[in-house]
Amino acid sequence: MLRYAALLLLIALIALQVKLWTGQGGMRDIWTLEARIAEQRAENEKLKARNDALAADVEDLKHGNAAVEERARSELGLIKPGETFYHVVEPAGPKPGERK
């Protein structure tokens, strides 16, 4: 009788271990979810840094003329009265050291 009880307990233990390691909601699923959480946290950090940089740009544009002038010069190509604009064009041929 004791042998059957021990055998039954061993089979139950093995079945529970199999379910724990391979079943739905088991350790494999937990490890997968932990990896996805880590990836999402890294993505969130990148997006937070981008949002912080954009917020700083907005603040500069609201309160500083230098930032507005820099944007007008770089993005719109504007110049101040009395300034001379020079546009440097690179030759279309191969760069030095390259073969045709």
C-alpha positions, 0 to 999 in steps of 0.5 A: 500500500505504501508503495502505491502511495509513493508511486502516486505521489511521484507521478503527481510530482512529475506531472506538476513539474512538467506543467510548471516548466512547459505548460501554459503560464509556466516558466518558459512563458514567464521568461518570454514575458520578462524578455519582452518587458525588458525590450519594452523598457529599453524602447520606452527609455529611447522614446523618453529621451527623444521626448525630453529633447523635443520638449527642450527644443520647444522650450528654446523656441518659446523663450529664445531668439537664438534657437529661432534664428538657428532654425531659420538659417539651417532649415529655411536657408534664411540670411540676415540683411548684409550677409552673403550666402555661399553654396558649395557644390561638391563635384559629381565625379569619384572621390579621391582614392576611389576607382571608376 
